[in-house]
Amino acid sequence: MSNPTTLRALGVLWGVMALAFLITAAFIWAGRPPWPRLLWWVSLASLMVVLIALWASIVGVFIDIAPLAIAWRARLVPAPRASMIMSS
């Protein structure tokens, strides 16, 4: 994959993924309820980009597995109720 057009396209994809992760981080920071699903899909999309460019980013596979695991775990744990948060 040394074609300049392919490298530019991958660069754009990496930029889009970085922006998507920043948006996801804002959702997590704001405590928005859909953040686990958003993190799951963004991490999965990032993993697909990594698999396309595997020759250059094998470490990315391991990096993307961590947020996938966090999103999966967050789906399994029920979110605290607002009344429980206010009483603390």
VOBA-1610 file (N, C-alpha, C; in pm, whole numbers, padded with zeros to 5 digits, always signed):
BEGIN
Met+00082-00118+00000Met+00000+00000+00000Met+00087+00125+00000Ser+00157+00147-00105Ser+00240+00265-00113Ser+00184+00366-00213Asn+00066+00340-00264Asn+00001+00431-00355Asn-00035+00559-00278Pro+00007+00676-00326Pro-00020+00801-00254Pro-00169+00827-00229Thr-00253+00791-00324Thr-00397+00811-00306Thr-00451+00724-00193Thr-00405+00602-00188Thr-00448+00511-00081Thr-00400+00563+00054Leu-00278+00610+00059Leu-00225+00663+00185Leu-00301+00788+00228Arg-00338+00873+00135Arg-00419+00991+00169Arg-00556+00949+00221Ala-00616+00851+00155Ala-00749+00805+00198Ala-00741+00747+00339Leu-00638+00669+00367Leu-00621+00616+00502Leu-00597+00726+00603Gly-00524+00829+00563Gly-00502+00944+00650Gly-00632+01014+00684Val-00718+01029+00585Val-00849+01090+00609Val-00931+01001+00703Leu-00928+00871+00680Leu-01000+00779+00769Leu-00950+00787+00913Trp-00817+00796+00930Trp-00760+00808+01065Trp-00807+00938+01129Gly-00812+01046+01051Gly-00861+01174+01103Gly-01007+01167+01145Val-01088+01103+01064Val-01230+01085+01097Val-01244+01001+01224Met-01163+00897+01236Met-01169+00813+01356Met-01127+00892+01480Ala-01025+00976+01467Ala-00982+01058+01580Ala-01094+01151+01624Leu-01161+01213+01528Leu-01274+01301+01560Leu-01387+01223+01626Ala-01414+01103+01576Ala-01520+01020+01634Ala-01486+00983+01779Phe-01359+00953+01806Phe-01318+00922+01943Phe-01331+01046+02033Leu-01301+01164+01981Leu-01317+01287+02060Leu-01464+01312+02094Ile-01552+01290+01997Ile-01696+01306+02021Ile-01741+01204+02125Thr-01692+01081+02114Thr-01727+00977+02211Thr-01678+01016+02350Ala-01557+01071+02359Ala-01504+01115+02488Ala-01592+01224+02548Ala-01643+01313+02466Ala-01733+01418+02515Ala-01862+01356+02569Phe-01913+01254+02502Phe-02033+01185+02549Phe-02007+01119+02684Ile-01891+01055+02697Ile-01857+00989+02823Ile-01842+01092+02934Trp-01773+01201+02906Trp-01750+01306+03005Trp-01881+01368+03050Ala-01975+01386+02956Ala-02105+01446+02988Ala-02200+01345+03053Gly-02162+01219+03056Gly-02247+01116+03115Gly-02371+01086+03034Arg-02362+01106+02904Arg-02477+01079+02816Arg-02501+00929+02810Pro-02625+00885+02823Pro-02655+00741+02828Pro-02610+00658+02709Pro-02610+00710+02585Pro-02572+00622+02474Pro-02421+00605+02456Trp-02339+00649+02552Trp-02194+00643+02528Trp-02141+00502+02508Pro-02190+00398+02579Pro-02132+00265+02552Pro-02155+00219+02408Arg-02273+00246+02356Arg-02303+00206+02218Arg-02217+00284+02120Leu-02200+00414+02145Leu-02117+00498+02058Leu-01972+00452+02063Leu-01921+00425+02183Leu-01784+00376+02197Leu-01767+00243+02124Trp-01865+00157+02135Trp-01860+00027+02068Trp-01846+00045+01917Trp-01933+00127+01857Trp-01933+00142+01712Trp-01810+00216+01662Val-01766+00317+01737Val-01646+00390+01695Val-01524+00298+01704Ser-01514+00221+01811Ser-01400+00129+01825Ser-01403+00021+01717Leu-01521-00028+01687Leu-01534-00129+01582Leu-01494-00071+01446Ala-01538+00050+01417Ala-01499+00115+01291Ala-01348+00138+01286Ser-01291+00180+01399Ser-01147+00199+01404Ser-01073+00068+01383Leu-01126-00038+01439Leu-01065-00170+01420Leu-01067-00209+01272Met-01176-00177+01203Met-01184-00207+01060Met-01078-00129+00983Val-01057-00002+01019Val-00953+00077+00953Val-00816+00017+00981Val-00795-00027+01104Val-00667-00090+01139Val-00646-00217+01057Leu-00750-00296+01041Leu-00736-00420+00966Leu-00708-00393+00818Ile-00761-00283+00766Ile-00731-00245+00627Ile-00583-00210+00613Ala-00530-00141+00712Ala-00390-00095+00707Ala-00302-00176+00801Leu-00328-00303+00814Leu-00261-00388+00912Leu-00109-00382+00901Trp-00059-00368+00783Trp+00085-00366+00763Trp+00152-00254+00843Ala+00078-00147+00870Ala+00139-00032+00937Ala+00095-00017+01082Ser-00005-00091+01124Ser-00062-00060+01255Ser-00112-00182+01331Ile-00031-00284+01343Ile-00072-00403+01417Ile-00104-00371+01562Val-00035-00274+01619Val-00059-00235+01757Val-00201-00178+01773Gly-00254-00120+01664Gly-00389-00064+01668Gly-00495-00168+01701Val-00473-00291+01662Val-00568-00398+01695Val-00582-00410+01846Phe-00469-00410+01916Phe-00473-00422+02061Phe-00529-00296+02127Ile-00499-00181+02067Ile-00551-00055+02122Ile-00703-00050+02107Asp-00758-00100+01997Asp-00902-00097+01976Asp-00977-00201+02058Ile-00910-00304+02100Ile-00977-00407+02181Ile-01014-00351+02319Ala-00931-00263+02374Ala-00957-00207+02507Ala-01089-00128+02512Pro-01113-00031+02421Pro-01242+00038+02427Pro-01360-00053+02396Leu-01339-00152+02310Leu-01447-00248+02284Leu-01485-00321+02413Ala-01386-00361+02489Ala-01411-00430+02616Ala-01481-00338+02716Ile-01439-00212+02721Ile-01503-00115+02812Ile-01648-00094+02772Ala-01674-00078+02643Ala-01812-00058+02597Ala-01896-00180+02626Trp-01841-00297+02604Trp-01913-00421+02631Trp-01947-00432+02780Arg-01851-00402+02865Arg-01870-00410+03010Arg-01973-00306+03055Ala-01969-00187+02996Ala-02064-00082+03034Ala-02206-00119+02997Arg-02224-00196+02891Arg-02358-00242+02854Arg-02413-00342+02955Leu-02325-00420+03017Leu-02369-00524+03109Leu-02399-00471+03248Val-02340-00358+03284Val-02362-00299+03416Val-02472-00196+03404Pro-02578-00210+03484Pro-02687-00111+03474Pro-02638+00026+03519Ala-02685+00129+03451Ala-02648+00266+03485Ala-02714+00305+03617Pro-02645+00386+03699Pro-02705+00428+03824Pro-02823+00520+03797Arg-02924+00511+03880Arg-03042+00595+03865Arg-03010+00735+03914Ala-03077+00832+03860Ala-03054+00971+03898Ala-03084+00992+04047Ser-03187+00924+04099Ser-03221+00939+04241Ser-03109+00886+04329Met-03040+00781+04285Met-02929+00726+04362Met-02811+00823+04361Ile-02789+00890+04250Ile-02679+00983+04239Ile-02705+01106+04326Met-02828+01156+04323Met-02865+01276+04399Met-02858+01252+04549Ser-02887+01131+04594Ser-02888+01103+04738Ser-02749+01084+04794Ser-02649+01065+04708Ser-02511+01044+04756Ser-02447+01171+04804
//
